[in-house]
Amino acid sequence: MRFSFIAGKRDAGRCGYSRQTFASMRLARPRTTRRLLSQLPAPWEATYAASTRAELLAAYEAWAPTYDADSVGSFGYAAPGAAALALERHVADASAAVVLDAGAGTGQVGEHLSRLGFSHVLGVDLSAPMLRIAATKGCYRELLRGDLTDRTLLPPGSLDAVVCVGTLTPNHVEDGATLHTWLEWLRPGGVICASIRDDFWEGSPLPNACQRLQEEGLWTLVEETESARYTPLVNDVAFRVRTWRKAVDCLASGST
Ligand SMILES: C[S@@+](CC[C@H](N)C(=O)[O-])C[C@H]1O[C@@H](n2cnc3c(N)ncnc32)[C@H](O)[C@@H]1O
């Protein structure tokens, strides 16, 4: 495995928001999100409440050691497995496909992909502590600390697929320009497979941005899964996995 891990100095200190700021952030969120937030461990809450990049990095640094135990262990977090299965349905040859795990975190998606026979997976994430845990799992060809909104991070047309779980999220990545960037990194005919919470999707710029890419002929939505429970412990927070295929007559750069 090539490990292009930039173990730089810590990007931020601990989250510094006041109890009052936290309270006003909670009020701005949909009721279902507030209900789930009230049951989550503090580091998980902090990733949703982060309002700056420094706060987000600090939240993941604090959460990394217990992320797997909290998300899959205590909550039965279902999205990584569902996204990996969706990707398998839309990629012809798993063993040959070059796949980007966008926001790889501790490598949960990579573990599922590895079991399904994907052997050329690149994991990218902003958080060094999360990537350090992913590196112990032995399921990535390469791990790269980087910003998924940075267009220059990967060469155009270099990927067969992008899989993304939990990263198209408020305060993480939620703009159409980034989706366009990921399309540029894909070869024509490649797929983007993303798991997104329904409440986040509805309250974000993503539906319009995705529709625009479809109208511009840059990609086609090829599958949207049924809404499924985000965790067996909470009834009314759900997610779907959407898969889009990049137009085959697109230039590798993604422009028409
Ligand atoms: C909720 S975690 C999901 C991790 C993993 N995909 C999973 O399902 O367990 C979101 C991840 O996105 C990463 N992230 C957020 N914004 C990012 C960005 N702009 N570039 C790269 N990674 C980012 C965070 O560091 C974090 O590890």
The ligand as an SDF file (V2000), in Angstrom:
LIG
                    3D

 27 29  0  0  0  0  0  0  0  0999 V2000
  -18.9450   10.7020    9.0190 C   0  0  0  0  0  0  0  0  0  0  0  0
  -17.2860   10.4410    8.5290 S   0  0  0  0  0  0  0  0  0  0  0  0
  -17.5420    9.1050    7.3850 C   0  0  0  0  0  0  0  0  0  0  0  0
  -16.3420    8.2020    7.3120 C   0  0  0  0  0  0  0  0  0  0  0  0
  -16.6050    6.9040    6.5430 C   0  0  0  0  0  0  0  0  0  0  0  0
  -16.9380    7.1650    5.1660 N   0  0  0  0  0  0  0  0  0  0  0  0
  -17.7080    6.1070    7.2160 C   0  0  0  0  0  0  0  0  0  0  0  0
  -18.7920    5.9790    6.6430 O   0  0  0  0  0  0  0  0  0  0  0  0
  -17.4740    5.6120    8.3190 O   0  0  0  0  0  0  0  0  0  0  0  0
  -16.9750   11.8080    7.4030 C   0  0  0  0  0  0  0  0  0  0  0  0
  -15.5060   11.9110    6.9940 C   0  0  0  0  0  0  0  0  0  0  0  0
  -15.3980   12.9330    5.9880 O   0  0  0  0  0  0  0  0  0  0  0  0
  -14.1600   13.5840    6.1720 C   0  0  0  0  0  0  0  0  0  0  0  0
  -14.2190   14.8850    5.4840 N   0  0  0  0  0  0  0  0  0  0  0  0
  -15.0650   15.9170    5.7420 C   0  0  0  0  0  0  0  0  0  0  0  0
  -14.8510   16.9240    4.8830 N   0  0  0  0  0  0  0  0  0  0  0  0
  -13.8370   16.5160    4.0590 C   0  0  0  0  0  0  0  0  0  0  0  0
  -13.1540   17.1120    2.9590 C   0  0  0  0  0  0  0  0  0  0  0  0
  -13.4480   18.3510    2.5230 N   0  0  0  0  0  0  0  0  0  0  0  0
  -12.1720   16.4050    2.3480 N   0  0  0  0  0  0  0  0  0  0  0  0
  -11.8320   15.1530    2.7830 C   0  0  0  0  0  0  0  0  0  0  0  0
  -12.4570   14.5330    3.8090 N   0  0  0  0  0  0  0  0  0  0  0  0
  -13.4430   15.2100    4.4420 C   0  0  0  0  0  0  0  0  0  0  0  0
  -14.0230   13.6640    7.6870 C   0  0  0  0  0  0  0  0  0  0  0  0
  -12.6850   13.8970    8.0780 O   0  0  0  0  0  0  0  0  0  0  0  0
  -14.5690   12.2950    8.1250 C   0  0  0  0  0  0  0  0  0  0  0  0
  -13.5540   11.3380    8.2690 O   0  0  0  0  0  0  0  0  0  0  0  0
  1  2  1  0
  2  3  1  0
  2 10  1  0
  3  4  1  0
  4  5  1  0
  5  6  1  0
  5  7  1  0
  7  8  2  0
  7  9  1  0
 10 11  1  0
 11 12  1  0
 11 26  1  0
 12 13  1  0
 13 14  1  0
 13 24  1  0
 14 15  1  0
 14 23  1  0
 15 16  2  0
 16 17  1  0
 17 18  1  0
 17 23  2  0
 18 19  1  0
 18 20  2  0
 20 21  1  0
 21 22  2  0
 22 23  1  0
 24 25  1  0
 24 26  1  0
 26 27  1  0
M  CHG  2   2   1   9  -1
M  END
$$$$
